[in-house]
Amino acid sequence: MNHPLIPRWIILLLLAAAAVLPVAVCVVLALATLLGAMGDALGAQVLVYTSWAIGTLWCVGMVTLLLALAVRSLGESGNRREPPRETPYEGLEEPDA
């Protein structure tokens, strides 16, 4: 039986992280702005640093997703059997001169 190098659940997890983490960064930055407007400078700064950490995780996840898809694609390319190529003139009859 043929097992892929990168399991499907890892690809799905990375895809979910790629979709959720940017939203989380926006929400945390909005909350940091709200706390800053309310006068809680320390809380706002902590949330800004938290958003930087989430953004960094998102970037690492995107690179990991790219590499995982590349490895999976390369691993599957050797398993495919391609049909033999036909010559451009195969099946054509020669014209009568």
N, C-alpha and C positions, 0 to 999 in steps of 0.2 A: 504494500500500500504506500502511496506517495503522501508524505507529510510536508507541509510548507515550512520554510525556515522561520518565518514570522507568523505566529498564530493570528487568526482573524480577530480575536477579542482584543489583542494589543492594538491593531489598526483602528478598531472601533473606539477604543478608549482614547487614543490620540486624536481621533476625529472629534470626539465629544469635547475633549479639552480644548481643541482649536476653536470650537464654537462657543464654549462657555467662558473661557478665561478673559477674552476681550470685554465681554459684558460685565464680568466681575470687576475688571479694572475701571470701567466707566462708573459703575455703581459706587465703588470705594472712593474714587476721586470726587464724585458728586457729594458724597457724605463728608469728605474732608473739606470741601468748599463750604458746605453747610455749617460744619463745626467751626471753621475759621470765621464765618460771618457772625456766628453766635458768640465769638470771643474766646473759644477754647483753642488756643494756638497749639498747645502741646498735643491735644487729641488730633487736630488737623495734620500736624507734622507726622505723627505716628501713622495715620492713614495714608499719607502721601508715600511714606516709605513702604507701607504694605502694598500699595498699588505698584510701586517699582518692583517689588518682589514677585507679585503676580504677573506683571508684564515680562519679567525675566523668565519665569516658568513658561509663559506662553511662547516666547521665542525659542527656548530650548525644546519645547514640545513640537513646535513646527519643524525645526531641524531634524528632530528624531523621527517625526512622521515622514519627512522627505526621505531620510535614509532607510527607514523600514520599508517604505513602498519601493524604493530602488532595489533593496536586497530581495524583496519578495518577487519583484518583476524579473530580476536576473535569475533567481532560483527556478521560476516557472518557465523561462524561455528554453531551457534544455529539455523540457518534458514534452514539448509540442512536436508533433510530426507534421512536417509540411509536405504537401503533395509535390510530386516531381514537376519541374517546370517544363513547359512545352516550348519548343522552338517556335519562332514567329511564323514559319512557313509550314508547320506541321498541320496536316489535314487539308491543305490546299493542293489542288491539282495543278499541274503545269499546263499553261495554255498551249493549244495546238498551234504550231507555226505554219 
